Amino acid sequence: MNLQDFAAVEPQHFEAEFPEEGSGFWITLRYLPAEELRRLQRDAANKSLVIKGGQVRSKNEEGQALINDALARLIVAWRGFTPRLAASLVPGLKVGAIEKALKKEGLTEIPCEEENKLFLVRQVHGLAGFIETNSAEAANFQAEELEAQIKN
C-alpha cells in the first residue's frame, strides 16, 4: 500500500482569522506540506548567501523576497479586509483614498489580488509567520474536523 495513492489531488484550503479573534478579517490559506516548506527554506538560504571572488556575501533581500512571494501564493482568498483594517495593519495608508477607489469599482473591501497579497506579506508585521504557521498546521485542523464529524 502506498499512502500517496490516497492523498487529496487538489490542494487543501482552510480559513483563519487575522490578526486576532473578532477582527473580521478571514484569510483562506492553502495547506503547505512539510516538504514544500523545507524546499522553500532551502531555496531562500541558497539565495541568502553567495560566494563572489572567494568572499561570502549576504543577499538576504533575495532570500526574503523569495519567501514573501511563496507565502503570498499561499493566500487563496480573503474577506472582511476593509480600508480601516488595512490602515491599522499598515500605518500610513490613506483610508479615504482607498475607500474612493473601491467605491469607483463598486467594492467595500480590498480585493485579494496578487499585488495586494504581496504588499501585505511585505508590510504587515506577523503576517508571514501567521501564514507559515497556519498553513503548516492545516492538517491538524482538518484532522480535528474529521474527528468531530465521525463523533456526530
N, C-alpha and C positions, 0 to 999 in steps of 0.2 A: 504494500500500500504506500502510495506517495501522497503525502499531506498536501503538496502543492496542487494536486488534481482537484482538491476540494476548496481551494481559495476562491474568494469572490473575484470575478473578472473585472468588474467595474470598481473604480476607487471608492472607498468608503468615506462618506461625509457625515459631519455632525455639527451641531451648533453650540456655541459657548458665548457667555455674556462677558463683555469687556467694557470698562476696566474693573467694574465691581457690580455686585448684585444690585439691581434696581436702576442701573444706568439706562436700560432700554436699548443698548447698542449690542446687537447679536451678530456674531460673525460665524459664517458657515465655513468650516475648515475641512481640508482633505487629510485623511489619515496618512501619516508619514511612517513608513516601515523603518525599522531599525537599520537595515542595510542601506537604505536611501539616505538616512541621517548620517551614517558613518561616511558614505561616499561624499556627501556634501561637505562635511567637516574636513575630510582628507583633501578634497579639491581646493577648499579655502586655504588650508595650511600650505599646499603647494604653491598657491598664488601669493601667499603672505611673505614668503622668503624667496629670494632669487640670488644666485651667485653670479656676479659680474666681475671679471678681472681678478678672480681669486678672493673677492670680498663678498660677504653675505650682506645683502641689503634688504630692508623691510619694504614690503609692498602691501601693507595692511589695508590700504584703501581698496585694492583689487580684491583681496580676500573677503573683506567686509561687503563689497558690492555684490560679489557672487552669492554670499549668504543672504543678503537683503533681497536679491532677485528671486532666489529659491523660496524664501519664506513668503514673499508676496504672492508667488504662484500657488501656495497652499491655501490662500484665501479664495474660496469659491464664490461667496456672495456675502452681503451683509444687509441688515435692516436696522432702522432706528438711528441712523447716523445723520444727525441734524447739524446745521451750521454752528449752533451754540455749543453742542458737544465737541465738535471739531475744534472750536476756539479754546475750549477748556483743556483739550489734549495737546494742542499746538499753539502756544502763545504767539500773538501777532497776526493771526488770521483775521481777515476783515469780514466779520459776520454779515454786515449789511450788504456788502458787495456779493458775497456768496449767495445770500438769500435772493437778491435781484437776479443773479444769473440763473438760479434754479427756477425762479418764477417764470422767466422767459421761456424755459423749457417745459413748464408745467409740472415741475417737481417740487417736493418739500424736503426731500432727503438727498444727501450727497450720493451720487451713483457709485456703484462698485465697478470702477474701470481700472485698467492696468496702471495708468499713471497715478491714480488716487491710492491704489493699494501700495505701490512702491513708495510714494510720498509718505504715507503713514508709517510704513515699516522703518523708513529712514528717520522720521521726525518724532514719533511718539515713544517716550520712554516706557519700557516694559512690554511693548507690543511684540517685539521679536521673541522675547522669552515666553510670552503668553502663547504665541503661535507654536513655537517649538514644543513646549511642554504639553499643550493641549492636543496637538497633532500626534505626538508620541503616545499619549495616554488614551487616545480614542478607542483603542482595543479594549481597555478596561471598562470604559463607559458602555460599549456595546455588549460586553460580557454581562455587566450588571443588568442591562435592559433585557437581555435574553433570559437571564435567571429569573427576573421578575415576571416575564411572560410565561415561563414554564410553571412557576408557582400558581399563576392565575389559571 
